[in-house]
Amino acid sequence: MPILKKREIESLEQLSGEELEQFLDTLPAGQATISALLDHIEDELFESECNHSLQYAMKFMMDNRLDFGKLTHWLTANGGYCDCKIMEQIAPIWRAKFGDD
């Protein structure tokens, strides 16, 4: 039976204090940057459909000179394989913890 790795984002809801600080320190971008990324993707998907790629996430990363490899790895490891999956799998948990900026 394969071992299923729990997605890091799934434990975010239970974190507080020092554990939450450690989680934020391990992210490939800052809390405000990830919130802005989610807002950007949401705005773009409001205007058009997802083409099942990281098109809007990549544009945001390039425009903000973010570490594409690290951030893309974190997104996909947490279920964000494309822009719409980021909004389905990551955004609700992220926004429940940090609010809807």
PDB file as gemmi writes it, atoms N, CA and C in Angstrom:
CRYST1    1.000    1.000    1.000  90.00  90.00  90.00 P 1                      
ATOM      1  N   MET A   1       0.844  -1.178   0.000  1.00  0.00           N  
ATOM      2  CA  MET A   1       0.000   0.000   0.000  1.00  0.00           C  
ATOM      3  C   MET A   1       0.889   1.241   0.000  1.00  0.00           C  
ATOM      4  N   PRO A   2       0.691   2.168  -0.938  1.00  0.00           N  
ATOM      5  CA  PRO A   2       1.531   3.355  -1.000  1.00  0.00           C  
ATOM      6  C   PRO A   2       1.263   4.297   0.167  1.00  0.00           C  
ATOM      7  N   ILE A   3       2.293   4.974   0.556  1.00  0.00           N  
ATOM      8  CA  ILE A   3       2.169   5.978   1.610  1.00  0.00           C  
ATOM      9  C   ILE A   3       1.762   7.291   0.956  1.00  0.00           C  
ATOM     10  N   LEU A   4       0.664   7.851   1.434  1.00  0.00           N  
ATOM     11  CA  LEU A   4       0.204   9.127   0.898  1.00  0.00           C  
ATOM     12  C   LEU A   4       0.747  10.251   1.759  1.00  0.00           C  
ATOM     13  N   LYS A   5       1.434  11.166   1.135  1.00  0.00           N  
ATOM     14  CA  LYS A   5       1.986  12.306   1.849  1.00  0.00           C  
ATOM     15  C   LYS A   5       0.896  13.360   2.032  1.00  0.00           C  
ATOM     16  N   LYS A   6       0.722  13.800   3.248  1.00  0.00           N  
ATOM     17  CA  LYS A   6      -0.261  14.843   3.519  1.00  0.00           C  
ATOM     18  C   LYS A   6       0.249  16.161   2.949  1.00  0.00           C  
ATOM     19  N   ARG A   7      -0.620  16.841   2.269  1.00  0.00           N  
ATOM     20  CA  ARG A   7      -0.242  18.134   1.710  1.00  0.00           C  
ATOM     21  C   ARG A   7      -0.008  19.127   2.831  1.00  0.00           C  
ATOM     22  N   GLU A   8       1.055  19.871   2.694  1.00  0.00           N  
ATOM     23  CA  GLU A   8       1.447  20.842   3.706  1.00  0.00           C  
ATOM     24  C   GLU A   8       0.314  21.824   4.003  1.00  0.00           C  
ATOM     25  N   ILE A   9      -0.393  22.254   2.975  1.00  0.00           N  
ATOM     26  CA  ILE A   9      -1.447  23.248   3.142  1.00  0.00           C  
ATOM     27  C   ILE A   9      -2.587  22.710   4.007  1.00  0.00           C  
ATOM     28  N   GLU A  10      -2.791  21.397   4.010  1.00  0.00           N  
ATOM     29  CA  GLU A  10      -3.889  20.804   4.770  1.00  0.00           C  
ATOM     30  C   GLU A  10      -3.718  20.954   6.277  1.00  0.00           C  
ATOM     31  N   SER A  11      -2.501  21.103   6.752  1.00  0.00           N  
ATOM     32  CA  SER A  11      -2.283  21.265   8.190  1.00  0.00           C  
ATOM     33  C   SER A  11      -2.258  22.733   8.607  1.00  0.00           C  
ATOM     34  N   LEU A  12      -2.380  23.635   7.664  1.00  0.00           N  
ATOM     35  CA  LEU A  12      -2.320  25.068   7.961  1.00  0.00           C  
ATOM     36  C   LEU A  12      -3.390  25.498   8.956  1.00  0.00           C  
ATOM     37  N   GLU A  13      -4.584  24.941   8.839  1.00  0.00           N  
ATOM     38  CA  GLU A  13      -5.682  25.347   9.708  1.00  0.00           C  
ATOM     39  C   GLU A  13      -5.381  25.109  11.187  1.00  0.00           C  
ATOM     40  N   GLN A  14      -4.602  24.080  11.498  1.00  0.00           N  
ATOM     41  CA  GLN A  14      -4.319  23.753  12.891  1.00  0.00           C  
ATOM     42  C   GLN A  14      -3.105  24.490  13.461  1.00  0.00           C  
ATOM     43  N   LEU A  15      -2.366  25.178  12.640  1.00  0.00           N  
ATOM     44  CA  LEU A  15      -1.137  25.819  13.107  1.00  0.00           C  
ATOM     45  C   LEU A  15      -1.420  27.151  13.782  1.00  0.00           C  
ATOM     46  N   SER A  16      -0.625  27.434  14.804  1.00  0.00           N  
ATOM     47  CA  SER A  16      -0.686  28.746  15.458  1.00  0.00           C  
ATOM     48  C   SER A  16       0.657  28.999  16.130  1.00  0.00           C  
ATOM     49  N   GLY A  17       0.846  30.211  16.528  1.00  0.00           N  
ATOM     50  CA  GLY A  17       2.050  30.584  17.260  1.00  0.00           C  
ATOM     51  C   GLY A  17       3.333  30.251  16.530  1.00  0.00           C  
ATOM     52  N   GLU A  18       4.225  29.580  17.228  1.00  0.00           N  
ATOM     53  CA  GLU A  18       5.550  29.264  16.697  1.00  0.00           C  
ATOM     54  C   GLU A  18       5.482  28.318  15.490  1.00  0.00           C  
ATOM     55  N   GLU A  19       4.548  27.366  15.535  1.00  0.00           N  
ATOM     56  CA  GLU A  19       4.396  26.451  14.400  1.00  0.00           C  
ATOM     57  C   GLU A  19       3.989  27.203  13.135  1.00  0.00           C  
ATOM     58  N   LEU A  20       3.099  28.174  13.280  1.00  0.00           N  
ATOM     59  CA  LEU A  20       2.670  28.974  12.141  1.00  0.00           C  
ATOM     60  C   LEU A  20       3.828  29.809  11.609  1.00  0.00           C  
ATOM     61  N   GLU A  21       4.615  30.377  12.494  1.00  0.00           N  
ATOM     62  CA  GLU A  21       5.790  31.150  12.076  1.00  0.00           C  
ATOM     63  C   GLU A  21       6.776  30.263  11.308  1.00  0.00           C  
ATOM     64  N   GLN A  22       6.993  29.046  11.788  1.00  0.00           N  
ATOM     65  CA  GLN A  22       7.892  28.118  11.102  1.00  0.00           C  
ATOM     66  C   GLN A  22       7.352  27.765   9.717  1.00  0.00           C  
ATOM     67  N   PHE A  23       6.042  27.536   9.627  1.00  0.00           N  
ATOM     68  CA  PHE A  23       5.418  27.253   8.337  1.00  0.00           C  
ATOM     69  C   PHE A  23       5.660  28.411   7.374  1.00  0.00           C  
ATOM     70  N   LEU A  24       5.413  29.626   7.830  1.00  0.00           N  
ATOM     71  CA  LEU A  24       5.582  30.799   6.970  1.00  0.00           C  
ATOM     72  C   LEU A  24       7.035  30.982   6.548  1.00  0.00           C  
ATOM     73  N   ASP A  25       7.965  30.650   7.439  1.00  0.00           N  
ATOM     74  CA  ASP A  25       9.394  30.764   7.119  1.00  0.00           C  
ATOM     75  C   ASP A  25       9.830  29.768   6.048  1.00  0.00           C  
ATOM     76  N   THR A  26       9.121  28.651   5.922  1.00  0.00           N  
ATOM     77  CA  THR A  26       9.510  27.637   4.941  1.00  0.00           C  
ATOM     78  C   THR A  26       8.887  27.872   3.565  1.00  0.00           C  
ATOM     79  N   LEU A  27       7.960  28.816   3.456  1.00  0.00           N  
ATOM     80  CA  LEU A  27       7.295  29.062   2.176  1.00  0.00           C  
ATOM     81  C   LEU A  27       8.265  29.634   1.140  1.00  0.00           C  
ATOM     82  N   PRO A  28       8.019  29.357  -0.125  1.00  0.00           N  
ATOM     83  CA  PRO A  28       8.883  29.866  -1.185  1.00  0.00           C  
ATOM     84  C   PRO A  28       8.665  31.351  -1.492  1.00  0.00           C  
ATOM     85  N   ALA A  29       7.669  31.954  -0.858  1.00  0.00           N  
ATOM     86  CA  ALA A  29       7.388  33.392  -0.991  1.00  0.00           C  
ATOM     87  C   ALA A  29       6.683  33.824   0.287  1.00  0.00           C  
ATOM     88  N   GLY A  30       6.669  35.106   0.541  1.00  0.00           N  
ATOM     89  CA  GLY A  30       6.048  35.615   1.749  1.00  0.00           C  
ATOM     90  C   GLY A  30       4.531  35.487   1.743  1.00  0.00           C  
ATOM     91  N   GLN A  31       3.953  35.608   2.930  1.00  0.00           N  
ATOM     92  CA  GLN A  31       2.505  35.488   3.087  1.00  0.00           C  
ATOM     93  C   GLN A  31       1.762  36.486   2.204  1.00  0.00           C  
ATOM     94  N   ALA A  32       2.193  37.728   2.191  1.00  0.00           N  
ATOM     95  CA  ALA A  32       1.529  38.751   1.380  1.00  0.00           C  
ATOM     96  C   ALA A  32       1.662  38.445  -0.111  1.00  0.00           C  
ATOM     97  N   THR A  33       2.800  37.922  -0.511  1.00  0.00           N  
ATOM     98  CA  THR A  33       3.024  37.586  -1.920  1.00  0.00           C  
ATOM     99  C   THR A  33       2.115  36.451  -2.366  1.00  0.00           C  
ATOM    100  N   ILE A  34       1.980  35.422  -1.537  1.00  0.00           N  
ATOM    101  CA  ILE A  34       1.104  34.309  -1.897  1.00  0.00           C  
ATOM    102  C   ILE A  34      -0.355  34.777  -1.929  1.00  0.00           C  
ATOM    103  N   SER A  35      -0.738  35.635  -0.995  1.00  0.00           N  
ATOM    104  CA  SER A  35      -2.095  36.198  -1.026  1.00  0.00           C  
ATOM    105  C   SER A  35      -2.318  36.991  -2.306  1.00  0.00           C  
ATOM    106  N   ALA A  36      -1.322  37.767  -2.712  1.00  0.00           N  
ATOM    107  CA  ALA A  36      -1.428  38.540  -3.955  1.00  0.00           C  
ATOM    108  C   ALA A  36      -1.492  37.625  -5.174  1.00  0.00           C  
ATOM    109  N   LEU A  37      -0.736  36.532  -5.153  1.00  0.00           N  
ATOM    110  CA  LEU A  37      -0.786  35.542  -6.233  1.00  0.00           C  
ATOM    111  C   LEU A  37      -2.192  34.976  -6.373  1.00  0.00           C  
ATOM    112  N   LEU A  38      -2.792  34.597  -5.249  1.00  0.00           N  
ATOM    113  CA  LEU A  38      -4.150  34.055  -5.278  1.00  0.00           C  
ATOM    114  C   LEU A  38      -5.145  35.079  -5.816  1.00  0.00           C  
ATOM    115  N   ASP A  39      -5.001  36.333  -5.389  1.00  0.00           N  
ATOM    116  CA  ASP A  39      -5.885  37.396  -5.889  1.00  0.00           C  
ATOM    117  C   ASP A  39      -5.729  37.571  -7.392  1.00  0.00           C  
ATOM    118  N   HIS A  40      -4.484  37.532  -7.860  1.00  0.00           N  
ATOM    119  CA  HIS A  40      -4.211  37.691  -9.295  1.00  0.00           C  
ATOM    120  C   HIS A  40      -4.861  36.563 -10.096  1.00  0.00           C  
ATOM    121  N   ILE A  41      -4.672  35.340  -9.655  1.00  0.00           N  
ATOM    122  CA  ILE A  41      -5.245  34.204 -10.370  1.00  0.00           C  
ATOM    123  C   ILE A  41      -6.774  34.295 -10.377  1.00  0.00           C  
ATOM    124  N   GLU A  42      -7.340  34.646  -9.236  1.00  0.00           N  
ATOM    125  CA  GLU A  42      -8.791  34.768  -9.155  1.00  0.00           C  
ATOM    126  C   GLU A  42      -9.314  35.834 -10.118  1.00  0.00           C  
ATOM    127  N   ASP A  43      -8.635  36.966 -10.176  1.00  0.00           N  
ATOM    128  CA  ASP A  43      -9.036  38.040 -11.097  1.00  0.00           C  
ATOM    129  C   ASP A  43      -8.963  37.575 -12.550  1.00  0.00           C  
ATOM    130  N   GLU A  44      -7.891  36.880 -12.896  1.00  0.00           N  
ATOM    131  CA  GLU A  44      -7.729  36.403 -14.271  1.00  0.00           C  
ATOM    132  C   GLU A  44      -8.782  35.351 -14.625  1.00  0.00           C  
ATOM    133  N   LEU A  45      -9.070  34.460 -13.694  1.00  0.00           N  
ATOM    134  CA  LEU A  45     -10.061  33.413 -13.969  1.00  0.00           C  
ATOM    135  C   LEU A  45     -11.481  33.971 -14.008  1.00  0.00           C  
ATOM    136  N   PHE A  46     -11.693  35.142 -13.432  1.00  0.00           N  
ATOM    137  CA  PHE A  46     -13.000  35.800 -13.531  1.00  0.00           C  
ATOM    138  C   PHE A  46     -13.252  36.239 -14.969  1.00  0.00           C  
ATOM    139  N   GLU A  47     -12.165  36.618 -15.646  1.00  0.00           N  
ATOM    140  CA  GLU A  47     -12.247  37.105 -17.021  1.00  0.00           C  
ATOM    141  C   GLU A  47     -12.229  35.986 -18.060  1.00  0.00           C  
ATOM    142  N   SER A  48     -11.575  34.864 -17.743  1.00  0.00           N  
ATOM    143  CA  SER A  48     -11.437  33.788 -18.721  1.00  0.00           C  
ATOM    144  C   SER A  48     -11.360  32.436 -18.018  1.00  0.00           C  
ATOM    145  N   GLU A  49     -11.503  31.386 -18.793  1.00  0.00           N  
ATOM    146  CA  GLU A  49     -11.463  30.037 -18.239  1.00  0.00           C  
ATOM    147  C   GLU A  49     -10.026  29.559 -18.043  1.00  0.00           C  
ATOM    148  N   CYS A  50      -9.877  28.594 -17.168  1.00  0.00           N  
ATOM    149  CA  CYS A  50      -8.573  27.973 -16.943  1.00  0.00           C  
ATOM    150  C   CYS A  50      -8.242  27.081 -18.144  1.00  0.00           C  
ATOM    151  N   ASN A  51      -7.013  27.158 -18.607  1.00  0.00           N  
ATOM    152  CA  ASN A  51      -6.590  26.279 -19.706  1.00  0.00           C  
ATOM    153  C   ASN A  51      -5.813  25.075 -19.145  1.00  0.00           C  
ATOM    154  N   HIS A  52      -5.970  24.865 -17.849  1.00  0.00           N  
ATOM    155  CA  HIS A  52      -5.372  23.747 -17.122  1.00  0.00           C  
ATOM    156  C   HIS A  52      -3.846  23.764 -17.175  1.00  0.00           C  
ATOM    157  N   SER A  53      -3.326  24.968 -17.044  1.00  0.00           N  
ATOM    158  CA  SER A  53      -1.889  25.189 -16.888  1.00  0.00           C  
ATOM    159  C   SER A  53      -1.710  26.196 -15.756  1.00  0.00           C  
ATOM    160  N   LEU A  54      -0.484  26.540 -15.482  1.00  0.00           N  
ATOM    161  CA  LEU A  54      -0.179  27.572 -14.486  1.00  0.00           C  
ATOM    162  C   LEU A  54       0.055  28.924 -15.168  1.00  0.00           C  
ATOM    163  N   GLN A  55      -0.685  29.176 -16.231  1.00  0.00           N  
ATOM    164  CA  GLN A  55      -0.500  30.376 -17.041  1.00  0.00           C  
ATOM    165  C   GLN A  55      -0.517  31.668 -16.215  1.00  0.00           C  
ATOM    166  N   TYR A  56      -1.532  31.861 -15.407  1.00  0.00           N  
ATOM    167  CA  TYR A  56      -1.652  33.112 -14.650  1.00  0.00           C  
ATOM    168  C   TYR A  56      -0.703  33.141 -13.465  1.00  0.00           C  
ATOM    169  N   ALA A  57      -0.485  31.998 -12.849  1.00  0.00           N  
ATOM    170  CA  ALA A  57       0.486  31.925 -11.760  1.00  0.00           C  
ATOM    171  C   ALA A  57       1.888  32.247 -12.280  1.00  0.00           C  
ATOM    172  N   MET A  58       2.244  31.701 -13.447  1.00  0.00           N  
ATOM    173  CA  MET A  58       3.569  31.954 -14.026  1.00  0.00           C  
ATOM    174  C   MET A  58       3.732  33.429 -14.383  1.00  0.00           C  
ATOM    175  N   LYS A  59       2.695  34.037 -14.925  1.00  0.00           N  
ATOM    176  CA  LYS A  59       2.773  35.463 -15.271  1.00  0.00           C  
ATOM    177  C   LYS A  59       3.036  36.288 -14.018  1.00  0.00           C  
ATOM    178  N   PHE A  60       2.307  35.982 -12.941  1.00  0.00           N  
ATOM    179  CA  PHE A  60       2.510  36.691 -11.679  1.00  0.00           C  
ATOM    180  C   PHE A  60       3.941  36.492 -11.179  1.00  0.00           C  
ATOM    181  N   MET A  61       4.430  35.264 -11.249  1.00  0.00           N  
ATOM    182  CA  MET A  61       5.792  34.973 -10.780  1.00  0.00           C  
ATOM    183  C   MET A  61       6.829  35.740 -11.596  1.00  0.00           C  
ATOM    184  N   MET A  62       6.640  35.781 -12.901  1.00  0.00           N  
ATOM    185  CA  MET A  62       7.596  36.509 -13.752  1.00  0.00           C  
ATOM    186  C   MET A  62       7.529  38.012 -13.483  1.00  0.00           C  
ATOM    187  N   ASP A  63       6.320  38.551 -13.396  1.00  0.00           N  
ATOM    188  CA  ASP A  63       6.158  39.985 -13.149  1.00  0.00           C  
ATOM    189  C   ASP A  63       6.750  40.409 -11.818  1.00  0.00           C  
ATOM    190  N   ASN A  64       6.753  39.505 -10.838  1.00  0.00           N  
ATOM    191  CA  ASN A  64       7.241  39.829  -9.494  1.00  0.00           C  
ATOM    192  C   ASN A  64       8.601  39.219  -9.183  1.00  0.00           C  
ATOM    193  N   ARG A  65       9.232  38.659 -10.215  1.00  0.00           N  
ATOM    194  CA  ARG A  65      10.579  38.085 -10.103  1.00  0.00           C  
ATOM    195  C   ARG A  65      10.721  37.111  -8.939  1.00  0.00           C  
ATOM    196  N   LEU A  66       9.754  36.193  -8.875  1.00  0.00           N  
ATOM    197  CA  LEU A  66       9.760  35.189  -7.816  1.00  0.00           C  
ATOM    198  C   LEU A  66      10.519  33.954  -8.271  1.00  0.00           C  
ATOM    199  N   ASP A  67      10.907  33.124  -7.330  1.00  0.00           N  
ATOM    200  CA  ASP A  67      11.612  31.883  -7.624  1.00  0.00           C  
ATOM    201  C   ASP A  67      10.601  30.899  -8.211  1.00  0.00           C  
ATOM    202  N   PHE A  68      10.568  30.815  -9.521  1.00  0.00           N  
ATOM    203  CA  PHE A  68       9.587  30.017 -10.237  1.00  0.00           C  
ATOM    204  C   PHE A  68       9.641  28.551  -9.818  1.00  0.00           C  
ATOM    205  N   GLY A  69      10.828  27.982  -9.758  1.00  0.00           N  
ATOM    206  CA  GLY A  69      10.970  26.564  -9.421  1.00  0.00           C  
ATOM    207  C   GLY A  69      10.434  26.227  -8.043  1.00  0.00           C  
ATOM    208  N   LYS A  70      10.827  26.987  -7.057  1.00  0.00           N  
ATOM    209  CA  LYS A  70      10.399  26.710  -5.681  1.00  0.00           C  
ATOM    210  C   LYS A  70       8.906  26.934  -5.499  1.00  0.00           C  
ATOM    211  N   LEU A  71       8.388  28.021  -6.037  1.00  0.00           N  
ATOM    212  CA  LEU A  71       6.968  28.324  -5.856  1.00  0.00           C  
ATOM    213  C   LEU A  71       6.091  27.337  -6.627  1.00  0.00           C  
ATOM    214  N   THR A  72       6.499  26.995  -7.839  1.00  0.00           N  
ATOM    215  CA  THR A  72       5.745  26.016  -8.624  1.00  0.00           C  
ATOM    216  C   THR A  72       5.741  24.657  -7.925  1.00  0.00           C  
ATOM    217  N   HIS A  73       6.876  24.262  -7.379  1.00  0.00           N  
ATOM    218  CA  HIS A  73       6.954  22.991  -6.646  1.00  0.00           C  
ATOM    219  C   HIS A  73       5.997  23.007  -5.454  1.00  0.00           C  
ATOM    220  N   TRP A  74       5.970  24.095  -4.693  1.00  0.00           N  
ATOM    221  CA  TRP A  74       5.092  24.195  -3.529  1.00  0.00           C  
ATOM    222  C   TRP A  74       3.622  24.145  -3.955  1.00  0.00           C  
ATOM    223  N   LEU A  75       3.286  24.865  -5.015  1.00  0.00           N  
ATOM    224  CA  LEU A  75       1.904  24.862  -5.497  1.00  0.00           C  
ATOM    225  C   LEU A  75       1.463  23.464  -5.919  1.00  0.00           C  
ATOM    226  N   THR A  76       2.277  22.800  -6.729  1.00  0.00           N  
ATOM    227  CA  THR A  76       1.886  21.469  -7.217  1.00  0.00           C  
ATOM    228  C   THR A  76       1.889  20.434  -6.089  1.00  0.00           C  
ATOM    229  N   ALA A  77       2.809  20.549  -5.148  1.00  0.00           N  
ATOM    230  CA  ALA A  77       2.842  19.620  -4.016  1.00  0.00           C  
ATOM    231  C   ALA A  77       1.599  19.748  -3.141  1.00  0.00           C  
ATOM    232  N   ASN A  78       0.932  20.887  -3.245  1.00  0.00           N  
ATOM    233  CA  ASN A  78      -0.274  21.132  -2.460  1.00  0.00           C  
ATOM    234  C   ASN A  78      -1.541  21.088  -3.302  1.00  0.00           C  
ATOM    235  N   GLY A  79      -1.464  20.469  -4.472  1.00  0.00           N  
ATOM    236  CA  GLY A  79      -2.639  20.250  -5.298  1.00  0.00           C  
ATOM    237  C   GLY A  79      -2.893  21.306  -6.353  1.00  0.00           C  
ATOM    238  N   GLY A  80      -2.040  22.327  -6.436  1.00  0.00           N  
ATOM    239  CA  GLY A  80      -2.226  23.403  -7.401  1.00  0.00           C  
ATOM    240  C   GLY A  80      -1.516  23.119  -8.710  1.00  0.00           C  
ATOM    241  N   TYR A  81      -2.020  22.142  -9.465  1.00  0.00           N  
ATOM    242  CA  TYR A  81      -1.383  21.747 -10.727  1.00  0.00           C  
ATOM    243  C   TYR A  81      -1.701  22.701 -11.864  1.00  0.00           C  
ATOM    244  N   CYS A  82      -2.753  23.482 -11.709  1.00  0.00           N  
ATOM    245  CA  CYS A  82      -3.108  24.495 -12.699  1.00  0.00           C  
ATOM    246  C   CYS A  82      -3.786  25.638 -11.943  1.00  0.00           C  
ATOM    247  N   ASP A  83      -4.078  26.713 -12.637  1.00  0.00           N  
ATOM    248  CA  ASP A  83      -4.641  27.883 -11.977  1.00  0.00           C  
ATOM    249  C   ASP A  83      -5.961  27.582 -11.260  1.00  0.00           C  
ATOM    250  N   CYS A  84      -6.850  26.820 -11.897  1.00  0.00           N  
ATOM    251  CA  CYS A  84      -8.135  26.541 -11.240  1.00  0.00           C  
ATOM    252  C   CYS A  84      -7.961  25.617 -10.041  1.00  0.00           C  
ATOM    253  N   LYS A  85      -6.994  24.700 -10.103  1.00  0.00           N  
ATOM    254  CA  LYS A  85      -6.735  23.831  -8.953  1.00  0.00           C  
ATOM    255  C   LYS A  85      -6.121  24.616  -7.790  1.00  0.00           C  
ATOM    256  N   ILE A  86      -5.331  25.633  -8.091  1.00  0.00           N  
ATOM    257  CA  ILE A  86      -4.813  26.505  -7.035  1.00  0.00           C  
ATOM    258  C   ILE A  86      -5.988  27.139  -6.301  1.00  0.00           C  
ATOM    259  N   MET A  87      -6.972  27.602  -7.075  1.00  0.00           N  
ATOM    260  CA  MET A  87      -8.133  28.249  -6.466  1.00  0.00           C  
ATOM    261  C   MET A  87      -9.010  27.244  -5.710  1.00  0.00           C  
ATOM    262  N   GLU A  88      -9.038  25.995  -6.131  1.00  0.00           N  
ATOM    263  CA  GLU A  88      -9.847  24.969  -5.467  1.00  0.00           C  
ATOM    264  C   GLU A  88      -9.149  24.356  -4.258  1.00  0.00           C  
ATOM    265  N   GLN A  89      -7.856  24.069  -4.396  1.00  0.00           N  
ATOM    266  CA  GLN A  89      -7.143  23.292  -3.389  1.00  0.00           C  
ATOM    267  C   GLN A  89      -6.382  24.132  -2.351  1.00  0.00           C  
ATOM    268  N   ILE A  90      -5.892  25.298  -2.763  1.00  0.00           N  
ATOM    269  CA  ILE A  90      -5.036  26.089  -1.882  1.00  0.00           C  
ATOM    270  C   ILE A  90      -5.743  27.335  -1.362  1.00  0.00           C  
ATOM    271  N   ALA A  91      -6.376  28.077  -2.242  1.00  0.00           N  
ATOM    272  CA  ALA A  91      -6.970  29.367  -1.857  1.00  0.00           C  
ATOM    273  C   ALA A  91      -7.962  29.273  -0.700  1.00  0.00           C  
ATOM    274  N   PRO A  92      -8.890  28.314  -0.673  1.00  0.00           N  
ATOM    275  CA  PRO A  92      -9.849  28.290   0.441  1.00  0.00           C  
ATOM    276  C   PRO A  92      -9.182  28.107   1.809  1.00  0.00           C  
ATOM    277  N   ILE A  93      -8.203  27.228   1.874  1.00  0.00           N  
ATOM    278  CA  ILE A  93      -7.508  26.981   3.145  1.00  0.00           C  
ATOM    279  C   ILE A  93      -6.672  28.201   3.516  1.00  0.00           C  
ATOM    280  N   TRP A  94      -5.971  28.760   2.546  1.00  0.00           N  
ATOM    281  CA  TRP A  94      -5.126  29.936   2.776  1.00  0.00           C  
ATOM    282  C   TRP A  94      -5.976  31.105   3.276  1.00  0.00           C  
ATOM    283  N   ARG A  95      -7.076  31.347   2.599  1.00  0.00           N  
ATOM    284  CA  ARG A  95      -7.927  32.488   2.964  1.00  0.00           C  
ATOM    285  C   ARG A  95      -8.677  32.271   4.276  1.00  0.00           C  
ATOM    286  N   ALA A  96      -8.983  31.026   4.601  1.00  0.00           N  
ATOM    287  CA  ALA A  96      -9.616  30.741   5.885  1.00  0.00           C  
ATOM    288  C   ALA A  96      -8.665  31.083   7.027  1.00  0.00           C  
ATOM    289  N   LYS A  97      -7.378  30.891   6.795  1.00  0.00           N  
ATOM    290  CA  LYS A  97      -6.378  31.156   7.831  1.00  0.00           C  
ATOM    291  C   LYS A  97      -5.987  32.632   7.890  1.00  0.00           C  
ATOM    292  N   PHE A  98      -5.776  33.238   6.699  1.00  0.00           N  
ATOM    293  CA  PHE A  98      -5.216  34.585   6.659  1.00  0.00           C  
ATOM    294  C   PHE A  98      -6.201  35.656   6.216  1.00  0.00           C  
ATOM    295  N   GLY A  99      -7.421  35.277   5.907  1.00  0.00           N  
ATOM    296  CA  GLY A  99      -8.410  36.254   5.476  1.00  0.00           C  
ATOM    297  C   GLY A  99      -8.353  36.482   3.987  1.00  0.00           C  
ATOM    298  N   ASP A 100      -9.366  37.126   3.494  1.00  0.00           N  
ATOM    299  CA  ASP A 100      -9.484  37.431   2.065  1.00  0.00           C  
ATOM    300  C   ASP A 100      -9.029  38.865   1.864  1.00  0.00           C  
ATOM    301  N   ASP A 101      -7.725  39.011   1.636  1.00  0.00           N  
ATOM    302  CA  ASP A 101      -7.131  40.350   1.529  1.00  0.00           C  
ATOM    303  C   ASP A 101      -7.856  41.168   0.534  1.00  0.00           C  
TER     304      ASP A 101                                                      
END                                                                             
